[in-house]
Amino acid sequence: MAATQTVDVVMPQMGVSVSEGTVTKWLKQVGEKIEADESLLEISTDKVDTEVPSPGTGVVAEILVQEGETVDVGTKLAVIAPEGAEASAPAEAPPEPATQEAAAEVAQAAPAEATPPTREEPAPAPAAQPQPAAATGDGRAFVSPVVARIAAEHGVDPGRVPGTGRGGRVTKQDILQFIEQGGEPTEAPSEPEAVQAPPKAPPEPPAAPAEAPPEPPRPARTAAPAAAEAELTPGEQEEPVTAMRRGIAEHMRRSLDTAAHVTSAIEVDMSRVVAIREKLKPEFQKSYGVNPTYLVFIARAVVETLKDYPWINGELRGDKIVTRNFVNLGFAVELTDGKGLIVPVVKSTEGLNLLGITRAVTDIAERARSKRLTPEDVQGGTFTITNPGGYGTFHGTPVISQPQAAILGTYALVKRPWVVQDDRGQDTLGIRPIMNLTLTYDHRLIDGALAGRFLRDLRERLQTWGEADY
């Protein structure tokens, strides 16, 4: 059913800790018809790339945020109007992108004040002067939690960062570039102040020399920008860093700066799992259309083992240790282009059997690769499993996904000589399918002995897998 009034399309909340997103592609243009729930645009955050469905049926009347632009959650991206409004809607589009949502009322009042004689122009002039130079100062009202945290971590005043977002808002890219460049951009705003200062009062010129002392540390940090801005040599090519890639880099760096990472490893004889998988695989594929991979067997065993190790399924929250009676498993999924990683979460896995976990993992992995995840799919994880073994790797040291306390790595299943006992209890060599498992854990909460016992019990479950574990 077509809409009877305009409907706003806003930047969705793609996770509790996500405060902004980047418009990567508009799938519809101004004037085109669209149905409710039909994909309207693609967005990218530091957690997920996904398509945003239209909240209503009608025509795309306005597009307020262009491709490549990063805006806060809740920012109006477009307007869907009833059919028949195609002609009038585009005419209204140009003024909107230039206005700030927070200053909409001021923008509407400004034309009324601009019509009187020019005598009133001196009054607005002082207010207008701060905006170009104070786009960053005013930007404090537009600083997202992500930008504020990055600024605090690096001791940077967001008010000194030139903003390129809507209305001079300081984006995450702005502050990261500012930090990478050693704070050099701050010299640009300081020069205009120095030029304006002499006419007003002689004492202000000394303020410029006062800012000179902090400059000595800059030479050490200018080496990085020089390398980053170096011209490409023959055979080199470059591409922009995506919002997801930048988010992954920030999240991984923050995790290493937060948790005391330690990794323990163990070898597992997967003979029983291999045999049961071969037995179940035809039935699962024929009756349910899913493939019981080794990963889902390990996930099922992990869920059972975590019941005995609540700290490994918990987290440090301030000066408290938080534990749960549920297990929300995150699974690291590589995107189809190989240039991104996402960790969708299967909720309440403690209530799923082997078939249930197989279905859930298959579904969420497919939706991750096809960009059909919902915000709820990427939040709330309590423990994560990553599976680089699918590419033949046999060992690794994964980085913990904050604020979780641990992450399990699963690796290639390899046939190796293995010491086994024969019917007489004598040691002999046999060929066994062996898999290495690693547990990277936060040593602030989990000690090596606890991690070792967890891996030991997990191995025991996998090596003694029976029909009751289905």
ChimeraX attribute file (.defattr): number of C-alpha atoms within 10 A of each C-alpha:
attribute: neighborCount
match mode: 1-to-1
recipient: residues
	/A:1	8
	/A:2	14
	/A:3	17
	/A:4	12
	/A:5	13
	/A:6	18
	/A:7	19
	/A:8	16
	/A:9	22
	/A:10	17
	/A:11	22
	/A:12	19
	/A:13	18
	/A:14	26
	/A:15	18
	/A:16	11
	/A:17	12
	/A:18	20
	/A:19	20
	/A:20	25
	/A:21	27
	/A:22	24
	/A:23	22
	/A:24	21
	/A:25	15
	/A:26	18
	/A:27	13
	/A:28	16
	/A:29	15
	/A:30	18
	/A:31	21
	/A:32	14
	/A:33	17
	/A:34	23
	/A:35	18
	/A:36	16
	/A:37	12
	/A:38	16
	/A:39	18
	/A:40	21
	/A:41	20
	/A:42	18
	/A:43	25
	/A:44	23
	/A:45	25
	/A:46	25
	/A:47	25
	/A:48	28
	/A:49	27
	/A:50	23
	/A:51	23
	/A:52	23
	/A:53	17
	/A:54	22
	/A:55	20
	/A:56	24
	/A:57	22
	/A:58	28
	/A:59	26
	/A:60	27
	/A:61	28
	/A:62	25
	/A:63	22
	/A:64	18
	/A:65	20
	/A:66	15
	/A:67	14
	/A:68	15
	/A:69	15
	/A:70	25
	/A:71	25
	/A:72	23
	/A:73	17
	/A:74	14
	/A:75	19
	/A:76	18
	/A:77	19
	/A:78	23
	/A:79	23
	/A:80	31
	/A:81	26
	/A:82	19
	/A:83	21
	/A:84	11
	/A:85	17
	/A:86	20
	/A:87	11
	/A:88	11
	/A:89	18
	/A:90	15
	/A:91	11
	/A:92	11
	/A:93	17
	/A:94	12
	/A:95	9
	/A:96	14
	/A:97	17
	/A:98	12
	/A:99	16
	/A:100	16
	/A:101	15
	/A:102	11
	/A:103	11
	/A:104	12
	/A:105	10
	/A:106	12
	/A:107	14
	/A:108	11
	/A:109	11
	/A:110	12
	/A:111	10
	/A:112	9
	/A:113	12
	/A:114	12
	/A:115	9
	/A:116	10
	/A:117	8
	/A:118	9
	/A:119	7
	/A:120	12
	/A:121	12
	/A:122	10
	/A:123	10
	/A:124	12
	/A:125	10
	/A:126	10
	/A:127	9
	/A:128	12
	/A:129	10
	/A:130	13
	/A:131	15
	/A:132	14
	/A:133	18
	/A:134	19
	/A:135	23
	/A:136	26
	/A:137	22
	/A:138	20
	/A:139	24
	/A:140	19
	/A:141	12
	/A:142	23
	/A:143	21
	/A:144	20
	/A:145	15
	/A:146	15
	/A:147	22
	/A:148	18
	/A:149	13
	/A:150	18
	/A:151	19
	/A:152	12
	/A:153	10
	/A:154	11
	/A:155	10
	/A:156	17
	/A:157	14
	/A:158	25
	/A:159	18
	/A:160	24
	/A:161	29
	/A:162	25
	/A:163	25
	/A:164	16
	/A:165	19
	/A:166	21
	/A:167	21
	/A:168	22
	/A:169	26
	/A:170	30
	/A:171	27
	/A:172	25
	/A:173	17
	/A:174	18
	/A:175	24
	/A:176	17
	/A:177	15
	/A:178	19
	/A:179	20
	/A:180	16
	/A:181	18
	/A:182	19
	/A:183	18
	/A:184	15
	/A:185	15
	/A:186	14
	/A:187	11
	/A:188	12
	/A:189	16
	/A:190	15
	/A:191	12
	/A:192	11
	/A:193	15
	/A:194	15
	/A:195	12
	/A:196	12
	/A:197	16
	/A:198	12
	/A:199	9
	/A:200	9
	/A:201	9
	/A:202	9
	/A:203	9
	/A:204	16
	/A:205	15
	/A:206	10
	/A:207	13
	/A:208	14
	/A:209	9
	/A:210	9
	/A:211	11
	/A:212	9
	/A:213	9
	/A:214	8
	/A:215	11
	/A:216	8
	/A:217	10
	/A:218	13
	/A:219	9
	/A:220	9
	/A:221	15
	/A:222	15
	/A:223	13
	/A:224	13
	/A:225	14
	/A:226	11
	/A:227	9
	/A:228	11
	/A:229	8
	/A:230	9
	/A:231	9
	/A:232	10
	/A:233	7
	/A:234	6
	/A:235	5
	/A:236	7
	/A:237	7
	/A:238	6
	/A:239	5
	/A:240	6
	/A:241	10
	/A:242	17
	/A:243	25
	/A:244	22
	/A:245	18
	/A:246	16
	/A:247	19
	/A:248	18
	/A:249	13
	/A:250	14
	/A:251	18
	/A:252	17
	/A:253	12
	/A:254	15
	/A:255	19
	/A:256	15
	/A:257	10
	/A:258	14
	/A:259	22
	/A:260	16
	/A:261	19
	/A:262	20
	/A:263	20
	/A:264	16
	/A:265	19
	/A:266	14
	/A:267	13
	/A:268	21
	/A:269	22
	/A:270	22
	/A:271	18
	/A:272	14
	/A:273	20
	/A:274	16
	/A:275	11
	/A:276	16
	/A:277	17
	/A:278	11
	/A:279	11
	/A:280	14
	/A:281	15
	/A:282	15
	/A:283	14
	/A:284	17
	/A:285	12
	/A:286	10
	/A:287	8
	/A:288	12
	/A:289	13
	/A:290	19
	/A:291	19
	/A:292	24
	/A:293	14
	/A:294	17
	/A:295	20
	/A:296	20
	/A:297	23
	/A:298	20
	/A:299	21
	/A:300	23
	/A:301	20
	/A:302	25
	/A:303	22
	/A:304	17
	/A:305	20
	/A:306	21
	/A:307	16
	/A:308	12
	/A:309	15
	/A:310	16
	/A:311	21
	/A:312	25
	/A:313	26
	/A:314	23
	/A:315	23
	/A:316	18
	/A:317	10
	/A:318	7
	/A:319	6
	/A:320	8
	/A:321	11
	/A:322	13
	/A:323	15
	/A:324	13
	/A:325	11
	/A:326	17
	/A:327	24
	/A:328	21
	/A:329	26
	/A:330	25
	/A:331	25
	/A:332	19
	/A:333	21
	/A:334	18
	/A:335	17
	/A:336	11
	/A:337	8
	/A:338	8
	/A:339	10
	/A:340	16
	/A:341	21
	/A:342	21
	/A:343	24
	/A:344	29
	/A:345	25
	/A:346	22
	/A:347	20
	/A:348	14
	/A:349	21
	/A:350	18
	/A:351	11
	/A:352	16
	/A:353	13
	/A:354	18
	/A:355	19
	/A:356	15
	/A:357	22
	/A:358	23
	/A:359	18
	/A:360	18
	/A:361	24
	/A:362	17
	/A:363	13
	/A:364	20
	/A:365	22
	/A:366	14
	/A:367	16
	/A:368	25
	/A:369	18
	/A:370	14
	/A:371	17
	/A:372	19
	/A:373	21
	/A:374	18
	/A:375	17
	/A:376	15
	/A:377	21
	/A:378	21
	/A:379	20
	/A:380	19
	/A:381	23
	/A:382	25
	/A:383	27
	/A:384	23
	/A:385	23
	/A:386	20
	/A:387	20
	/A:388	19
	/A:389	20
	/A:390	13
	/A:391	9
	/A:392	11
	/A:393	14
	/A:394	19
	/A:395	17
	/A:396	19
	/A:397	17
	/A:398	22
	/A:399	23
	/A:400	26
	/A:401	21
	/A:402	20
	/A:403	18
	/A:404	23
	/A:405	26
	/A:406	31
	/A:407	25
	/A:408	27
	/A:409	24
	/A:410	23
	/A:411	22
	/A:412	19
	/A:413	21
	/A:414	17
	/A:415	15
	/A:416	14
	/A:417	13
	/A:418	15
	/A:419	13
	/A:420	13
	/A:421	12
	/A:422	11
	/A:423	6
	/A:424	6
	/A:425	8
	/A:426	9
	/A:427	12
	/A:428	11
	/A:429	12
	/A:430	13
	/A:431	13
	/A:432	18
	/A:433	18
	/A:434	20
	/A:435	20
	/A:436	22
	/A:437	24
	/A:438	24
	/A:439	25
	/A:440	23
	/A:441	27
	/A:442	29
	/A:443	16
	/A:444	13
	/A:445	17
	/A:446	19
	/A:447	12
	/A:448	14
	/A:449	10
	/A:450	14
	/A:451	24
	/A:452	15
	/A:453	12
	/A:454	19
	/A:455	23
	/A:456	16
	/A:457	17
	/A:458	21
	/A:459	23
	/A:460	15
	/A:461	20
	/A:462	21
	/A:463	15
	/A:464	13
	/A:465	20
	/A:466	12
	/A:467	6
	/A:468	5
	/A:469	14
	/A:470	14
